[in-house]
Amino acid sequence: HQDNLLFLWSITVSIFGIGGLLGSSGSRYLTVKYGKKKCLLCNNLLMIVAASIMGCSKIARSFEMILIGRFLCGISLCVPLHHQYVGEISPRKLRGFANSTSSFFWSLGKAVGQISGQRELLGSQYLWPMLMASCGLPALVQLITLPFFPESPPYLLMHKGDQDGCKKAIRQLWGEGHHQAEIDDIMKEKATMKNTKILSVLELMKEPAFRWQLYVIVILTATVQLCGINAV
């Protein structure tokens, strides 16, 4: 029935956001316990599993597989690890540029996905499973290459207390040289965090000092959804 189809379509679209909510909610605990690099590797494995499930949905004649795949994609993509890892492994003078490239490639990826989804390309009746599975290709590339990168230096020093490991990671990332100033910055941040209370979401909403910042963020986020960018 048409109403059932509309309901299933709506669930298929929105379940990505539900997975994203779960992924972003647990990101802080996971990154502190296991580190950025390990979490990224697990994210890539999850994305490859999701891509495989969605790519096989037509052969299996199962729309439920698309629902499961999009849910797993939401969990994987919405854990804010890429920005954190790229920012933390970048030299201080390039950190702002590196963080901005994450947003740029996020937008570029969405644009490529929209173009590839045209009926003349991968959005045809026969090729759409390839389009659904294509999100696993970047995850596979990162899964192969990421083991050659070190763990985030701030994580090693601030959460593991491994100063030697931090220096080794910095030399591997930035080359040989005098990097004591960056290490001192990380130590200052660690000392600041010890004296700073980490607020929960509810405590953040109740804190008067952050009230106006929250208002601005909520208004900006809400208006972006109403500006027509998704339709474009």
C-alpha positions in Angstrom: 0.0 0.0 0.0 1.2 3.5 -0.8 1.1 4.6 2.9 3.2 1.7 3.9 5.7 2.5 1.1 5.9 6.1 2.3 6.4 5.0 5.9 9.2 2.6 4.9 10.9 5.3 2.8 10.7 7.7 5.7 12.3 5.1 8.0 15.0 4.4 5.5 15.9 8.1 5.3 15.7 8.9 9.0 17.4 5.7 10.4 20.7 7.2 9.3 20.2 10.0 11.8 19.2 7.6 14.6 22.5 5.7 14.1 24.3 9.0 14.0 22.8 10.0 17.4 24.0 6.8 19.0 27.4 7.0 17.4 28.0 10.6 18.4 26.7 10.0 22.0 29.3 7.2 22.6 32.2 8.9 20.9 33.8 10.5 23.9 33.9 7.3 26.0 35.3 5.3 23.1 38.0 7.7 22.1 39.2 8.2 25.7 39.3 4.4 26.3 40.6 3.1 23.0 42.2 6.1 21.2 41.4 7.9 18.0 43.3 5.5 15.7 41.7 2.3 17.0 38.2 3.8 16.9 38.8 4.9 13.3 39.8 1.4 12.3 36.7 0.0 13.9 34.6 2.7 12.1 36.1 1.6 8.8 35.3 -2.1 9.5 31.7 -1.1 10.4 31.4 1.0 7.2 32.6 -1.9 5.0 30.1 -4.2 6.7 27.3 -1.7 6.1 28.3 -1.2 2.4 28.4 -5.0 1.9 25.0 -5.4 3.5 23.4 -2.7 1.3 25.2 -3.8 -1.8 23.7 -7.3 -1.4 20.2 -6.2 -0.6 18.9 -6.5 -4.2 20.3 -10.0 -4.6 18.7 -11.0 -1.3 15.5 -9.1 -2.2 15.5 -7.5 1.3 14.8 -3.9 2.0 15.6 -4.6 5.6 19.2 -5.0 4.7 19.2 -1.4 3.4 17.7 -0.3 6.8 20.4 -2.1 8.7 23.2 -0.8 6.4 22.1 2.8 6.7 21.8 2.5 10.5 25.4 1.2 10.6 26.5 3.9 8.3 25.0 6.5 10.6 26.9 5.1 13.6 30.1 5.0 11.7 30.0 8.4 10.0 28.7 10.5 12.8 31.3 9.6 15.4 33.4 12.8 15.2 36.8 11.2 14.9 38.1 12.4 11.6 38.2 16.0 12.6 39.8 15.2 16.0 42.4 12.9 14.6 43.4 15.1 11.7 43.6 18.2 14.0 45.7 16.4 16.6 48.2 14.9 14.2 48.7 18.2 12.3 51.5 20.7 13.2 50.2 23.8 15.0 50.7 26.1 12.0 48.7 23.8 9.7 46.0 22.7 12.2 43.3 25.2 11.1 43.9 24.3 7.5 43.8 20.6 8.2 40.5 20.9 10.1 38.9 22.9 7.3 39.9 20.2 4.8 37.7 17.7 6.7 34.6 19.8 6.1 35.6 20.4 2.5 36.0 16.7 1.7 32.8 15.9 3.6 30.9 18.4 1.3 32.8 17.1 -1.8 31.9 13.5 -1.0 28.2 14.5 -0.7 28.4 16.2 -4.0 30.0 13.2 -5.7 27.4 11.0 -4.2 24.6 13.2 -5.5 26.1 13.2 -9.0 26.8 9.5 -9.0 23.2 8.9 -8.0 21.8 10.3 -11.3 19.9 7.7 -13.4 22.4 8.1 -16.2 25.2 7.0 -13.9 24.9 4.7 -10.9 21.3 5.5 -10.0 19.8 3.2 -12.7 17.6 0.2 -12.0 20.6 -2.2 -12.3 23.5 -0.2 -10.8 22.0 1.2 -7.7 23.4 -1.6 -5.4 26.9 -0.5 -6.5 26.0 3.1 -5.5 24.9 1.9 -2.1 28.1 -0.2 -1.6 30.4 2.6 -2.9 30.7 4.1 0.6 32.8 1.1 1.6 35.6 2.0 -0.9 37.0 5.0 1.0 36.7 3.0 4.3 38.7 0.2 2.7 41.4 2.6 1.6 41.7 4.1 5.1 41.6 0.7 6.7 44.6 -0.3 4.6 46.6 2.9 5.1 45.8 3.9 8.7 47.9 1.2 10.4 51.0 3.0 9.0 50.0 6.2 10.9 50.8 6.6 14.7 48.3 7.2 17.4 47.4 10.9 18.1 50.2 12.5 20.1 47.9 14.4 22.5 46.0 11.1 23.3 49.3 9.3 24.1 50.5 12.1 26.4 47.2 13.2 28.0 45.4 9.9 28.4 48.1 7.3 28.4 50.9 9.3 30.0 53.3 8.0 27.4 55.7 10.8 26.8 58.2 8.7 24.8 55.4 7.4 22.6 54.2 10.9 22.1 57.6 12.1 21.0 58.0 9.1 18.7 54.6 9.8 17.1 55.5 13.5 16.6 58.8 12.7 14.9 57.0 10.2 12.7 54.4 12.7 11.7 56.4 16.0 11.5 59.9 14.8 11.0 63.0 15.2 13.0 63.4 18.5 14.8 62.8 20.4 18.0 59.1 19.9 18.9 59.3 20.7 22.6 57.0 23.7 22.2 54.2 21.4 20.9 54.7 19.0 23.8 54.6 21.8 26.3 51.3 22.9 24.8 49.9 19.4 25.2 51.1 19.4 28.9 49.4 22.8 29.5 46.2 21.4 28.0 46.4 18.4 30.3 46.9 20.5 33.3 44.0 22.7 32.4 41.7 19.6 31.9 42.5 18.4 35.4 41.0 21.6 36.8 38.1 21.7 34.5 34.8 19.8 35.1 33.5 17.9 32.1 29.8 18.8 31.7 27.2 16.3 30.6 24.7 17.4 27.9 22.1 18.2 30.6 24.5 20.2 32.7 25.6 22.1 29.6 22.0 23.0 28.8 21.5 24.2 32.4 24.7 26.3 32.5 23.8 30.0 32.1 27.3 30.9 30.8 26.8 28.8 27.7 23.1 29.7 27.1 23.6 32.1 24.2 26.2 29.9 22.5 23.6 27.1 22.6 20.9 29.4 21.2 23.2 30.4 18.3 24.2 26.8 17.5 20.6 25.5 17.6 19.3 28.3 15.4 22.1 27.9 12.9 21.6 24.1 12.7 17.8 24.4 12.4 18.0 27.0 9.6 20.5 25.0 7.6 17.9 22.2 7.4 15.3 24.8 6.2 17.5 26.5 3.5 16.9 23.9 0.8 20.5 22.5 0.8 19.2 18.9 1.0 16.9 19.4 -2.0 19.8 20.9 -3.9 
